[in-house]
C-alpha cells in the first residue's frame, strides 16, 4: 500500500481520539476519517483539521478504511465492532487505545473474521479533561506506548502500530502480552486513580484552598475522573486491581502502625527506602 493510498478511520473523537487524529496529519499522506455519535463533534473535528471528513454514520466511513483506530470505552467498542462488522474491508487492521487489554483481546479474537487483524494499543497519555475540545496535537509527545499483539496480529500490522506510535510522538514503545499489560497497568494507572478518588472522599469540612499546595494538587489531580469509563476499567480489570488495592492497604496500615507507636526509626527507614525506590523507578 503506497503513501497517499491509505485511509485511517478514528472511532470516537474525544480527548484521545481527537488528539490521535490531529497528530496523524501527514502520516503516509493518509486520508483521516472520523466517526462520532455527536454531529457537533464531527463538525468541530473537520473545522479544526483533525480529520478530512467525519460522520455519525459508520457505514459512510468504515468501508473506506484500511486502518481503524477505536477510541471509545471498552464495552461500546465490542458492540461497535459487532454492529458494524459487515462494513469492514477485507484485510482491515484494527487497533485501539484502551486501558485494559486481556478481556478486549479475547473478545476481539472471537469476534473478528479471518481476514481482519487486531493489534492492541495503549498510549500512556491523557489529562483530567474529556472531549474533543480538550484534544491536543502534542498530547503524546514523549509518552509511552504499549502494544499488545493478539492471535489476530501479523508482523506487518504490529509494525504499522509501532510506526503510528512513533509518528504521534511516543518515545518509549514496548510490546507486552495483554495479561502483563493489565497486571502492571493495575498499579501504574488504575491504583493511582483509585487512591486519588479515595483521597477526595472525606476532606475536612472547613478546608479551603488556602490550606493546599503542590502535594494536594499532585495527589488529587486525576480525581477529576470520568466515572463511567473508570468504573468499566476497574471492573474489567478487577483481579489485578484488587491485588494492588490490597497491597496498598497493607502499606498504609504499616505506616499507620509506625505513627501510632511513634516508631521514628522504622518510619524513617521506610520513608528513606521509598525515596530510593522512587528514584530507581525514574531510571527504568
BALOBA-1460 file (C-alpha; in Angstrom, 3 decimals):
// residues 284
<rec num="1" residu="x" x="0.000" y="0.000" z="0.000"/>
<rec num="2" residu="x" x="1.657" y="3.239" z="-1.117"/>
<rec num="3" residu="x" x="1.665" y="6.564" z="0.687"/>
<rec num="4" residu="x" x="-1.355" y="8.595" z="-0.339"/>
<rec num="5" residu="x" x="-3.389" y="5.431" z="-0.880"/>
<rec num="6" residu="x" x="-4.071" y="4.887" z="2.803"/>
<rec num="7" residu="x" x="-7.150" y="5.743" z="4.822"/>
<rec num="8" residu="x" x="-7.379" y="5.820" z="8.599"/>
<rec num="9" residu="x" x="-10.671" y="5.986" z="10.485"/>
<rec num="10" residu="x" x="-10.743" y="7.158" z="14.096"/>
<rec num="11" residu="x" x="-13.801" y="5.979" z="16.011"/>
<rec num="12" residu="x" x="-14.597" y="8.337" z="18.888"/>
<rec num="13" residu="x" x="-13.274" y="11.893" z="18.618"/>
<rec num="14" residu="x" x="-12.865" y="12.693" z="22.293"/>
<rec num="15" residu="x" x="-9.628" y="13.591" z="24.063"/>
<rec num="16" residu="x" x="-7.615" y="10.577" z="22.882"/>
<rec num="17" residu="x" x="-9.321" y="10.082" z="19.534"/>
<rec num="18" residu="x" x="-9.219" y="13.780" z="18.689"/>
<rec num="19" residu="x" x="-5.581" y="14.089" z="19.738"/>
<rec num="20" residu="x" x="-4.708" y="10.997" z="17.691"/>
<rec num="21" residu="x" x="-6.442" y="12.418" z="14.628"/>
<rec num="22" residu="x" x="-4.629" y="15.741" z="14.978"/>
<rec num="23" residu="x" x="-1.243" y="14.065" z="15.480"/>
<rec num="24" residu="x" x="-1.695" y="11.753" z="12.473"/>
<rec num="25" residu="x" x="-1.835" y="14.590" z="9.968"/>
<rec num="26" residu="x" x="0.694" y="13.799" z="7.258"/>
<rec num="27" residu="x" x="1.218" y="10.164" z="8.220"/>
<rec num="28" residu="x" x="1.799" y="8.330" z="4.927"/>
<rec num="29" residu="x" x="-0.064" y="11.240" z="3.328"/>
<rec num="30" residu="x" x="-3.174" y="9.424" z="4.565"/>
<rec num="31" residu="x" x="-6.815" y="10.414" z="4.472"/>
<rec num="32" residu="x" x="-8.157" y="10.791" z="8.018"/>
<rec num="33" residu="x" x="-11.812" y="9.980" z="8.603"/>
<rec num="34" residu="x" x="-13.715" y="10.285" z="11.866"/>
<rec num="35" residu="x" x="-16.744" y="8.706" z="13.479"/>
<rec num="36" residu="x" x="-18.516" y="10.146" z="16.498"/>
<rec num="37" residu="x" x="-22.018" y="9.904" z="17.893"/>
<rec num="38" residu="x" x="-22.300" y="13.720" z="18.068"/>
<rec num="39" residu="x" x="-22.813" y="15.867" z="14.971"/>
<rec num="40" residu="x" x="-21.253" y="18.909" z="16.657"/>
<rec num="41" residu="x" x="-18.078" y="16.942" z="17.408"/>
<rec num="42" residu="x" x="-17.847" y="15.770" z="13.785"/>
<rec num="43" residu="x" x="-18.226" y="19.358" z="12.631"/>
<rec num="44" residu="x" x="-15.627" y="20.662" z="15.089"/>
<rec num="45" residu="x" x="-13.139" y="17.942" z="14.108"/>
<rec num="46" residu="x" x="-13.421" y="18.939" z="10.433"/>
<rec num="47" residu="x" x="-13.160" y="22.638" z="11.245"/>
<rec num="48" residu="x" x="-10.014" y="22.043" z="13.332"/>
<rec num="49" residu="x" x="-8.458" y="19.899" z="10.574"/>
<rec num="50" residu="x" x="-8.341" y="16.866" z="12.853"/>
<rec num="51" residu="x" x="-9.986" y="14.826" z="10.082"/>
<rec num="52" residu="x" x="-10.708" y="15.264" z="6.401"/>
<rec num="53" residu="x" x="-14.273" y="14.113" z="6.898"/>
<rec num="54" residu="x" x="-16.354" y="12.894" z="9.839"/>
<rec num="55" residu="x" x="-19.797" y="11.387" z="10.220"/>
<rec num="56" residu="x" x="-22.122" y="9.926" z="12.814"/>
<rec num="57" residu="x" x="-22.892" y="7.140" z="10.327"/>
<rec num="58" residu="x" x="-20.279" y="4.341" z="10.435"/>
<rec num="59" residu="x" x="-21.465" y="2.976" z="7.076"/>
<rec num="60" residu="x" x="-20.129" y="6.136" z="5.393"/>
<rec num="61" residu="x" x="-16.658" y="5.686" z="6.874"/>
<rec num="62" residu="x" x="-15.766" y="2.085" z="7.667"/>
<rec num="63" residu="x" x="-15.839" y="0.659" z="4.114"/>
<rec num="64" residu="x" x="-13.130" y="3.162" z="3.108"/>
<rec num="65" residu="x" x="-10.741" y="2.486" z="5.996"/>
<rec num="66" residu="x" x="-7.539" y="0.454" z="5.752"/>
<rec num="67" residu="x" x="-6.817" y="1.074" z="9.434"/>
<rec num="68" residu="x" x="-9.392" y="1.703" z="12.152"/>
<rec num="69" residu="x" x="-8.338" y="3.180" z="15.493"/>
<rec num="70" residu="x" x="-11.075" y="2.667" z="18.079"/>
<rec num="71" residu="x" x="-11.071" y="5.322" z="20.797"/>
<rec num="72" residu="x" x="-14.241" y="4.549" z="22.746"/>
<rec num="73" residu="x" x="-14.979" y="2.774" z="26.023"/>
<rec num="74" residu="x" x="-14.313" y="-0.985" z="26.257"/>
<rec num="75" residu="x" x="-17.915" y="-2.224" z="26.275"/>
<rec num="76" residu="x" x="-19.134" y="0.059" z="23.460"/>
<rec num="77" residu="x" x="-16.028" y="-0.911" z="21.474"/>
<rec num="78" residu="x" x="-17.101" y="-4.535" z="21.232"/>
<rec num="79" residu="x" x="-20.679" y="-3.512" z="20.474"/>
<rec num="80" residu="x" x="-19.438" y="-1.169" z="17.741"/>
<rec num="81" residu="x" x="-17.450" y="-3.920" z="16.042"/>
<rec num="82" residu="x" x="-20.336" y="-6.369" z="16.294"/>
<rec num="83" residu="x" x="-22.885" y="-3.891" z="14.935"/>
<rec num="84" residu="x" x="-20.731" y="-2.752" z="12.023"/>
<rec num="85" residu="x" x="-18.649" y="-5.773" z="11.097"/>
<rec num="86" residu="x" x="-20.455" y="-6.053" z="7.756"/>
<rec num="87" residu="x" x="-18.911" y="-2.751" z="6.649"/>
<rec num="88" residu="x" x="-15.242" y="-3.602" z="7.293"/>
<rec num="89" residu="x" x="-12.901" y="-4.009" z="4.329"/>
<rec num="90" residu="x" x="-11.102" y="-7.264" z="3.706"/>
<rec num="91" residu="x" x="-7.671" y="-7.251" z="5.382"/>
<rec num="92" residu="x" x="-8.545" y="-4.228" z="7.515"/>
<rec num="93" residu="x" x="-6.300" y="-3.590" z="10.511"/>
<rec num="94" residu="x" x="-7.971" y="-2.590" z="13.772"/>
<rec num="95" residu="x" x="-6.282" y="-1.157" z="16.830"/>
<rec num="96" residu="x" x="-7.489" y="0.561" z="19.979"/>
<rec num="97" residu="x" x="-6.270" y="2.882" z="22.730"/>
<rec num="98" residu="x" x="-7.931" y="1.259" z="25.741"/>
<rec num="99" residu="x" x="-6.647" y="0.887" z="29.285"/>
<rec num="100" residu="x" x="-7.450" y="-2.832" z="29.581"/>
<rec num="101" residu="x" x="-6.330" y="-5.500" z="27.192"/>
<rec num="102" residu="x" x="-6.871" y="-9.144" z="28.193"/>
<rec num="103" residu="x" x="-10.674" y="-9.026" z="28.067"/>
<rec num="104" residu="x" x="-10.707" y="-6.909" z="24.897"/>
<rec num="105" residu="x" x="-8.193" y="-9.090" z="23.047"/>
<rec num="106" residu="x" x="-10.099" y="-12.231" z="23.959"/>
<rec num="107" residu="x" x="-13.382" y="-10.785" z="22.689"/>
<rec num="108" residu="x" x="-11.818" y="-9.423" z="19.516"/>
<rec num="109" residu="x" x="-10.171" y="-12.748" z="18.687"/>
<rec num="110" residu="x" x="-13.560" y="-14.433" z="18.958"/>
<rec num="111" residu="x" x="-15.434" y="-11.753" z="17.018"/>
<rec num="112" residu="x" x="-13.238" y="-10.887" z="14.034"/>
<rec num="113" residu="x" x="-13.250" y="-12.848" z="10.784"/>
<rec num="114" residu="x" x="-10.129" y="-14.468" z="9.345"/>
<rec num="115" residu="x" x="-9.448" y="-11.547" z="7.001"/>
<rec num="116" residu="x" x="-9.403" y="-8.920" z="9.795"/>
<rec num="117" residu="x" x="-6.423" y="-8.086" z="12.003"/>
<rec num="118" residu="x" x="-6.295" y="-6.650" z="15.515"/>
<rec num="119" residu="x" x="-3.349" y="-5.171" z="17.397"/>
<rec num="120" residu="x" x="-3.968" y="-3.749" z="20.856"/>
<rec num="121" residu="x" x="-2.534" y="-0.303" z="21.526"/>
<rec num="122" residu="x" x="-2.369" y="1.878" z="24.632"/>
<rec num="123" residu="x" x="-0.829" y="5.364" z="24.551"/>
<rec num="124" residu="x" x="0.220" y="6.275" z="28.090"/>
<rec num="125" residu="x" x="-1.051" y="9.820" z="27.933"/>
<rec num="126" residu="x" x="-4.119" y="11.729" z="28.978"/>
<rec num="127" residu="x" x="-5.404" y="14.521" z="31.110"/>
<rec num="128" residu="x" x="-8.224" y="15.078" z="33.553"/>
<rec num="129" residu="x" x="-10.500" y="16.728" z="30.960"/>
<rec num="130" residu="x" x="-12.596" y="14.905" z="28.359"/>
<rec num="131" residu="x" x="-13.961" y="15.719" z="24.938"/>
<rec num="132" residu="x" x="-12.729" y="16.928" z="21.580"/>
<rec num="133" residu="x" x="-12.377" y="20.437" z="22.971"/>
<rec num="134" residu="x" x="-9.503" y="19.114" z="25.119"/>
<rec num="135" residu="x" x="-7.750" y="17.351" z="22.221"/>
<rec num="136" residu="x" x="-4.122" y="18.358" z="21.749"/>
<rec num="137" residu="x" x="-1.781" y="17.557" z="18.859"/>
<rec num="138" residu="x" x="1.100" y="17.361" z="21.378"/>
<rec num="139" residu="x" x="-0.649" y="15.092" z="23.893"/>
<rec num="140" residu="x" x="1.554" y="12.083" z="23.103"/>
<rec num="141" residu="x" x="4.906" y="13.874" z="22.888"/>
<rec num="142" residu="x" x="7.439" y="11.883" z="24.918"/>
<rec num="143" residu="x" x="4.792" y="9.441" z="26.174"/>
<rec num="144" residu="x" x="4.988" y="5.690" z="26.429"/>
<rec num="145" residu="x" x="3.022" y="3.385" z="24.152"/>
<rec num="146" residu="x" x="2.192" y="-0.250" z="24.849"/>
<rec num="147" residu="x" x="1.457" y="-2.691" z="22.027"/>
<rec num="148" residu="x" x="-0.367" y="-5.912" z="22.859"/>
<rec num="149" residu="x" x="-0.315" y="-8.305" z="19.900"/>
<rec num="150" residu="x" x="-3.048" y="-10.904" z="19.587"/>
<rec num="151" residu="x" x="-3.625" y="-14.064" z="17.591"/>
<rec num="152" residu="x" x="-5.215" y="-11.727" z="15.030"/>
<rec num="153" residu="x" x="-1.962" y="-9.774" z="14.576"/>
<rec num="154" residu="x" x="0.716" y="-10.161" z="11.918"/>
<rec num="155" residu="x" x="4.264" y="-8.771" z="11.912"/>
<rec num="156" residu="x" x="3.226" y="-6.113" z="9.386"/>
<rec num="157" residu="x" x="0.219" y="-4.924" z="11.409"/>
<rec num="158" residu="x" x="2.305" y="-4.788" z="14.599"/>
<rec num="159" residu="x" x="4.942" y="-2.792" z="12.710"/>
<rec num="160" residu="x" x="2.263" y="-0.364" z="11.480"/>
<rec num="161" residu="x" x="1.013" y="0.327" z="15.023"/>
<rec num="162" residu="x" x="4.622" y="0.805" z="16.148"/>
<rec num="163" residu="x" x="5.140" y="3.283" z="13.293"/>
<rec num="164" residu="x" x="1.995" y="5.193" z="14.265"/>
<rec num="165" residu="x" x="3.026" y="5.366" z="17.922"/>
<rec num="166" residu="x" x="6.374" y="6.845" z="16.926"/>
<rec num="167" residu="x" x="4.788" y="9.289" z="14.467"/>
<rec num="168" residu="x" x="2.382" y="10.786" z="17.012"/>
<rec num="169" residu="x" x="5.276" y="11.471" z="19.368"/>
<rec num="170" residu="x" x="5.600" y="8.477" z="21.690"/>
<rec num="171" residu="x" x="9.200" y="7.750" z="22.724"/>
<rec num="172" residu="x" x="9.047" y="4.563" z="24.807"/>
<rec num="173" residu="x" x="7.289" y="1.867" z="22.781"/>
<rec num="174" residu="x" x="7.072" y="-1.698" z="24.106"/>
<rec num="175" residu="x" x="5.335" y="-4.923" z="23.149"/>
<rec num="176" residu="x" x="3.781" y="-6.817" z="26.028"/>
<rec num="177" residu="x" x="1.224" y="-9.580" z="26.491"/>
<rec num="178" residu="x" x="-2.354" y="-8.494" z="27.304"/>
<rec num="179" residu="x" x="-2.116" y="-10.230" z="30.710"/>
<rec num="180" residu="x" x="1.127" y="-8.496" z="31.687"/>
<rec num="181" residu="x" x="-0.256" y="-5.184" z="30.442"/>
<rec num="182" residu="x" x="-3.277" y="-5.432" z="32.724"/>
<rec num="183" residu="x" x="-1.214" y="-6.517" z="35.739"/>
<rec num="184" residu="x" x="1.201" y="-3.606" z="35.527"/>
<rec num="185" residu="x" x="-1.387" y="-1.006" z="34.493"/>
<rec num="186" residu="x" x="-3.391" y="-2.019" z="37.568"/>
<rec num="187" residu="x" x="-0.571" y="-0.441" z="39.574"/>
<rec num="188" residu="x" x="0.669" y="2.417" z="37.387"/>
<rec num="189" residu="x" x="-2.761" y="3.711" z="36.362"/>
<rec num="190" residu="x" x="-5.749" y="2.052" z="37.987"/>
<rec num="191" residu="x" x="-4.467" y="2.128" z="41.562"/>
<rec num="192" residu="x" x="-3.400" y="5.748" z="41.114"/>
<rec num="193" residu="x" x="-6.951" y="6.693" z="40.121"/>
<rec num="194" residu="x" x="-8.418" y="4.662" z="42.995"/>
<rec num="195" residu="x" x="-6.117" y="6.374" z="45.512"/>
<rec num="196" residu="x" x="-6.838" y="9.848" z="44.094"/>
<rec num="197" residu="x" x="-10.567" y="9.157" z="44.366"/>
<rec num="198" residu="x" x="-10.185" y="7.885" z="47.944"/>
<rec num="199" residu="x" x="-8.211" y="10.981" z="48.937"/>
<rec num="200" residu="x" x="-11.149" y="13.169" z="47.910"/>
<rec num="201" residu="x" x="-13.891" y="11.174" z="49.622"/>
<rec num="202" residu="x" x="-13.600" y="12.694" z="53.102"/>
<rec num="203" residu="x" x="-11.965" y="16.141" z="53.010"/>
<rec num="204" residu="x" x="-12.170" y="18.342" z="56.131"/>
<rec num="205" residu="x" x="-15.448" y="20.250" z="56.044"/>
<rec num="206" residu="x" x="-13.783" y="23.598" z="56.728"/>
<rec num="207" residu="x" x="-10.854" y="23.146" z="54.317"/>
<rec num="208" residu="x" x="-10.189" y="25.916" z="51.811"/>
<rec num="209" residu="x" x="-7.634" y="26.155" z="49.002"/>
<rec num="210" residu="x" x="-5.511" y="28.337" z="51.301"/>
<rec num="211" residu="x" x="-4.509" y="25.103" z="53.020"/>
<rec num="212" residu="x" x="-3.353" y="23.422" z="49.814"/>
<rec num="213" residu="x" x="-0.091" y="23.402" z="47.884"/>
<rec num="214" residu="x" x="1.678" y="21.147" z="45.397"/>
<rec num="215" residu="x" x="1.144" y="17.922" z="47.322"/>
<rec num="216" residu="x" x="-2.636" y="18.268" z="47.252"/>
<rec num="217" residu="x" x="-2.665" y="19.135" z="43.541"/>
<rec num="218" residu="x" x="-0.274" y="16.326" z="42.607"/>
<rec num="219" residu="x" x="-2.089" y="13.619" z="44.547"/>
<rec num="220" residu="x" x="-5.660" y="14.570" z="43.625"/>
<rec num="221" residu="x" x="-5.391" y="15.868" z="40.038"/>
<rec num="222" residu="x" x="-6.810" y="12.698" z="38.487"/>
<rec num="223" residu="x" x="-9.710" y="12.566" z="40.950"/>
<rec num="224" residu="x" x="-11.439" y="14.737" z="38.325"/>
<rec num="225" residu="x" x="-12.442" y="11.381" z="36.941"/>
<rec num="226" residu="x" x="-14.762" y="10.070" z="34.236"/>
<rec num="227" residu="x" x="-16.945" y="7.842" z="36.403"/>
<rec num="228" residu="x" x="-18.405" y="5.696" z="33.615"/>
<rec num="229" residu="x" x="-15.085" y="4.976" z="31.903"/>
<rec num="230" residu="x" x="-13.133" y="4.239" z="35.071"/>
<rec num="231" residu="x" x="-15.887" y="2.085" z="36.560"/>
<rec num="232" residu="x" x="-15.672" y="-0.060" z="33.408"/>
<rec num="233" residu="x" x="-11.876" y="-0.228" z="33.607"/>
<rec num="234" residu="x" x="-11.758" y="-1.099" z="37.318"/>
<rec num="235" residu="x" x="-14.356" y="-3.855" z="36.995"/>
<rec num="236" residu="x" x="-12.998" y="-5.316" z="33.735"/>
<rec num="237" residu="x" x="-9.542" y="-5.492" z="35.338"/>
<rec num="238" residu="x" x="-10.931" y="-6.500" z="38.720"/>
<rec num="239" residu="x" x="-8.454" y="-9.119" z="39.919"/>
<rec num="240" residu="x" x="-5.228" y="-7.173" z="39.222"/>
<rec num="241" residu="x" x="-6.823" y="-4.000" z="40.617"/>
<rec num="242" residu="x" x="-7.938" y="-5.736" z="43.818"/>
<rec num="243" residu="x" x="-4.451" y="-7.224" z="44.233"/>
<rec num="244" residu="x" x="-2.893" y="-3.762" z="44.032"/>
<rec num="245" residu="x" x="-5.503" y="-2.240" z="46.368"/>
<rec num="246" residu="x" x="-4.778" y="-4.955" z="48.949"/>
<rec num="247" residu="x" x="-1.040" y="-4.267" z="48.779"/>
<rec num="248" residu="x" x="-1.713" y="-0.538" z="49.082"/>
<rec num="249" residu="x" x="-3.911" y="-1.043" z="52.165"/>
<rec num="250" residu="x" x="-1.197" y="-3.201" z="53.760"/>
<rec num="251" residu="x" x="1.368" y="-0.462" z="53.174"/>
<rec num="252" residu="x" x="-0.958" y="2.194" z="54.611"/>
<rec num="253" residu="x" x="-1.558" y="0.002" z="57.675"/>
<rec num="254" residu="x" x="2.188" y="-0.402" z="58.178"/>
<rec num="255" residu="x" x="2.789" y="3.355" z="58.053"/>
<rec num="256" residu="x" x="-0.192" y="3.882" z="60.362"/>
<rec num="257" residu="x" x="1.294" y="1.382" z="62.837"/>
<rec num="258" residu="x" x="4.664" y="3.166" z="62.934"/>
<rec num="259" residu="x" x="2.945" y="6.512" z="63.505"/>
<rec num="260" residu="x" x="0.649" y="5.134" z="66.221"/>
<rec num="261" residu="x" x="3.599" y="3.566" z="68.037"/>
<rec num="262" residu="x" x="5.779" y="6.644" z="67.483"/>
<rec num="263" residu="x" x="8.356" y="4.308" z="65.978"/>
<rec num="264" residu="x" x="10.551" y="7.016" z="64.478"/>
<rec num="265" residu="x" x="13.357" y="4.708" z="63.382"/>
<rec num="266" residu="x" x="11.110" y="2.277" z="61.472"/>
<rec num="267" residu="x" x="9.138" y="5.124" z="59.933"/>
<rec num="268" residu="x" x="12.265" y="6.954" z="58.786"/>
<rec num="269" residu="x" x="13.816" y="3.746" z="57.458"/>
<rec num="270" residu="x" x="10.668" y="3.014" z="55.446"/>
<rec num="271" residu="x" x="10.394" y="6.528" z="54.039"/>
<rec num="272" residu="x" x="14.077" y="6.551" z="53.096"/>
<rec num="273" residu="x" x="13.591" y="3.191" z="51.348"/>
<rec num="274" residu="x" x="10.561" y="4.544" z="49.479"/>
<rec num="275" residu="x" x="12.565" y="7.527" z="48.280"/>
<rec num="276" residu="x" x="15.198" y="5.170" z="46.882"/>
<rec num="277" residu="x" x="12.557" y="3.042" z="45.148"/>
<rec num="278" residu="x" x="11.019" y="6.128" z="43.517"/>
<rec num="279" residu="x" x="14.419" y="7.349" z="42.318"/>
<rec num="280" residu="x" x="15.177" y="3.911" z="40.860"/>
<rec num="281" residu="x" x="11.790" y="3.768" z="39.107"/>
<rec num="282" residu="x" x="12.582" y="7.004" z="37.297"/>
<rec num="283" residu="x" x="15.615" y="5.368" z="35.666"/>
<rec num="284" residu="x" x="13.700" y="2.473" z="34.080"/>
